Every structure is written in C-alpha cells, then in structure tokens.
Amino acid sequence: MNKNLLLLLTPFVFLGCTQEQSNQDEAKKPQQSTAKIRSFNAPQSPVILTIDGSITQFNKEKSLLLDRDTLMSFQQQEVTTTTLWTDGKSTFSGPLLRDVLNSAGNAGKTISATAINEYTVQIPLADTHKYAVILALKKDGKLLSVREKGPIWVIYPWSSDEELKQDKYYSRSIWQLKKLTLHD
C-alpha cells in the first residue's frame, strides 16, 4: 500500500519542484522597463535628482531635473530587505531605477551616481534590468531625510537574492543621491 501511494505522489512532487525552479528562473531573467519615454515639465518643487548624459528628454538645457512629486508619479515599488546600514528588515519604496531611466530616454550603458557630498559610484545599467533596483524615497512608510540617507537612496533587493550579498552590490547602494549621469 505504501509503495503504491509513493508511486502515485512521485509525479506531483517532481512537478512541484519543477514549478518552483521555473519561478526562480523567471525571477532571474532580465526585466524590461514598462515605463515609456515621456516629456517632463519644469519642477514645481525643489529638485532632488538631476539626470544628464546620454538621455533624450530634458527640461533644462541638457539635463532632466526631477522633484519628489515627479519621482512619486512613477509606479512605486516596495523592497523589503536588510541592509548593512540599518537594523533588521526595512521596507523601502520608490520607483524602479530602470523606469526612471527609460522615461528619460536613456541611451547609456553605465550610470555614474553622485551623492550630495560628491561621492560617486558606477552602476552598470545591466543591474537595473537584472534586479529590482529602486530609487528609495521612503523607508518604512516615512520619507527619507538627508539624515536618514535620503532624499534618495539606491536600494538593491539583497534579501531576495543571495547573489546580491557581495561588496560590489553593496558599494553601488549610494545614499543622498543627487545626480545620475548616463554614458557608454
């Protein structure tokens, strides 16, 4: 009797494992942005992010200036993760970096991200397609202040992908972000 039950259940166990593996493989596939190139008006509030370089959309000379309201107008994503700089898990929210760049008409392959203190890191554009990298504007439902690594903090979903738990990804998580420059 037990042998028959085992034989009967075996295909379901394998199907379940295959489906789980399929879901993991799907999560690893590069993701394309669903955001369309759009035109941007001049900011009505203080500018918190400037994008320049290899882009096609401008609202001041050769730059795209964005205020918090404009960034909040993008679809907001939540990433619940631990970081090296916070205690326990936190939920960060903000637009996907790839959506913001796509809307700006990105034509670059590398992002130079600059903080308020002029610290700069290089982020490969491929990261934005492979992972749900967000421009976090909020942490646990509260707007990020400069004191709390805001107004913008680049957040990777570290808790959902072991591959991201490497120094190279942690070093790309620039906080107090003020500028993105796109180049080849």
C-alpha positions as CSV (number, residue, x, y, z in Angstrom):
1,M,0.0,0.0,0.0
2,N,2.7,2.5,0.9
3,K,4.6,1.7,-2.3
4,N,1.5,2.5,-4.4
5,L,0.9,5.7,-2.6
6,L,4.6,6.7,-3.1
7,L,4.4,5.9,-6.8
8,L,1.1,7.9,-7.1
9,L,2.6,11.0,-5.3
10,T,6.0,11.0,-7.0
11,P,4.9,12.9,-10.2
12,F,3.3,15.6,-8.1
13,V,6.5,16.1,-6.0
14,F,8.6,16.5,-9.2
15,L,6.0,18.8,-10.8
16,G,6.1,21.0,-7.7
17,C,9.9,21.1,-7.7
18,T,9.9,21.9,-11.4
19,Q,7.4,24.7,-10.9
20,E,9.4,26.2,-8.0
21,Q,12.6,26.1,-10.1
22,S,10.8,27.6,-13.0
23,N,9.6,30.5,-10.8
24,Q,13.2,31.1,-9.6
25,D,14.5,31.0,-13.2
26,E,11.8,33.5,-14.2
27,A,12.9,35.9,-11.4
28,K,16.5,35.7,-12.7
29,K,15.5,36.8,-16.2
30,P,16.4,40.3,-17.2
31,Q,13.4,42.6,-16.7
32,Q,12.5,45.3,-19.3
33,S,11.0,48.6,-18.2
34,T,7.3,49.1,-18.8
35,A,7.8,52.9,-18.5
36,K,7.6,54.9,-21.7
37,I,9.7,57.8,-22.7
38,R,7.8,60.9,-21.7
39,S,8.2,64.6,-21.6
40,F,8.8,66.3,-18.3
41,N,7.7,69.8,-17.2
42,A,10.0,72.0,-15.1
43,P,9.9,71.0,-11.5
44,Q,7.4,72.8,-9.2
45,S,9.2,71.8,-6.0
46,P,12.9,71.7,-5.1
47,V,14.9,69.5,-7.4
48,I,16.2,66.3,-5.7
49,L,17.6,64.5,-8.7
50,T,19.4,65.6,-11.9
51,I,19.8,63.2,-14.8
52,D,22.2,64.1,-17.7
53,G,24.5,62.5,-20.2
54,S,23.1,60.0,-22.7
55,I,19.4,60.9,-22.4
56,T,16.9,62.3,-24.9
57,Q,14.4,64.0,-22.5
58,F,15.3,67.4,-21.0
59,N,13.5,70.1,-19.1
60,K,16.5,72.4,-18.6
61,E,19.3,72.7,-21.2
62,K,20.9,69.3,-21.5
63,S,19.6,68.0,-18.1
64,L,16.5,66.5,-16.7
65,L,15.6,67.9,-13.3
66,L,13.2,66.0,-11.1
67,D,11.4,66.9,-7.9
68,R,10.0,64.5,-5.4
69,D,6.4,64.8,-6.8
70,T,7.7,63.7,-10.3
71,L,9.5,60.7,-8.8
72,M,6.4,59.8,-6.8
73,S,4.4,60.0,-10.1
74,F,6.2,56.8,-11.2
75,Q,4.8,53.4,-10.2
76,Q,6.2,52.9,-6.7
77,Q,7.8,49.6,-5.8
78,E,8.4,48.1,-2.4
79,V,11.6,46.3,-1.5
80,T,11.7,44.6,1.9
81,T,15.3,43.8,2.8
82,T,18.1,44.0,5.3
83,T,21.0,46.4,4.6
84,L,24.4,46.7,6.1
85,W,23.4,50.2,7.4
86,T,20.1,49.5,9.1
87,D,18.8,47.2,11.9
88,G,16.6,44.3,10.8
89,K,14.4,44.3,7.7
90,S,13.0,47.5,6.4
91,T,10.6,48.2,3.6
92,F,11.9,50.8,1.1
93,S,9.7,52.3,-1.6
94,G,10.3,54.3,-4.7
95,P,10.3,54.0,-8.5
96,L,12.4,51.4,-10.3
97,L,15.6,52.9,-11.4
98,R,15.1,51.3,-14.9
99,D,11.7,53.0,-15.2
100,V,13.1,56.5,-14.4
101,L,16.0,56.0,-16.9
102,N,13.8,54.6,-19.6
103,S,11.4,57.6,-19.2
104,A,14.4,59.9,-19.6
105,G,15.2,58.3,-22.9
106,N,18.3,56.5,-21.7
107,A,20.9,55.7,-24.3
108,G,23.8,54.8,-22.0
109,K,25.3,51.6,-20.6
110,T,26.8,52.9,-17.3
111,I,25.4,55.1,-14.7
112,S,27.6,57.5,-12.7
113,A,25.7,58.1,-9.4
114,T,26.7,61.1,-7.4
115,A,25.8,61.9,-3.8
116,I,25.3,65.3,-2.1
117,N,28.9,65.1,-0.8
118,E,30.2,64.4,-4.4
119,Y,30.9,60.7,-3.7
120,T,30.4,58.9,-7.0
121,V,29.9,55.2,-7.8
122,Q,29.5,53.4,-11.2
123,I,26.4,51.3,-11.6
124,P,26.2,49.1,-14.7
125,L,22.8,49.6,-16.5
126,A,22.6,45.8,-16.6
127,D,21.9,45.8,-12.8
128,T,18.7,47.7,-13.4
129,H,17.4,45.1,-15.8
130,K,18.5,42.1,-13.8
131,Y,17.4,43.3,-10.3
132,A,14.5,45.4,-8.9
133,V,16.8,48.3,-8.0
134,I,14.8,51.2,-6.7
135,L,15.4,54.9,-6.0
136,A,14.1,54.7,-2.5
137,L,12.2,57.8,-1.3
138,K,10.7,56.2,1.8
139,K,11.8,53.7,4.5
140,D,9.0,52.0,6.4
141,G,6.5,54.5,5.0
142,K,8.4,57.6,6.0
143,L,10.1,60.0,3.6
144,L,13.9,59.7,3.8
145,S,15.6,62.8,5.1
146,V,19.2,63.7,4.5
147,R,20.0,62.5,8.0
148,E,18.4,59.1,7.1
149,K,20.3,58.7,3.9
150,G,17.8,60.5,1.7
151,P,16.2,62.1,0.0
152,I,17.1,59.3,-2.4
153,W,18.8,56.0,-1.6
154,V,19.7,53.4,-4.3
155,I,18.4,50.1,-2.9
156,Y,19.0,46.6,-4.2
157,P,16.8,43.7,-3.1
158,W,19.5,42.0,-1.1
159,S,17.2,39.7,1.0
160,S,15.6,38.2,-2.1
161,D,18.8,37.2,-4.0
162,E,21.9,35.7,-2.4
163,E,23.9,36.8,-5.4
164,L,23.5,40.4,-4.3
165,K,25.2,39.9,-1.0
166,Q,28.6,41.0,-2.3
167,D,30.7,44.1,-1.8
168,K,30.3,45.2,-5.4
169,Y,26.5,45.5,-5.0
170,Y,26.7,47.0,-1.5
171,S,29.1,49.6,-2.8
172,R,26.6,50.6,-5.5
173,S,23.9,51.4,-2.9
174,I,24.7,55.1,-2.9
175,W,22.6,57.3,-0.5
176,Q,21.9,61.0,-0.5
177,L,21.8,60.6,-4.3
178,K,21.6,63.9,-6.2
179,K,22.7,63.1,-9.8
180,L,22.7,60.3,-12.4
181,T,25.0,60.7,-15.5
182,L,24.5,58.1,-18.2
183,H,27.3,57.2,-20.5
184,D,28.7,54.4,-22.7
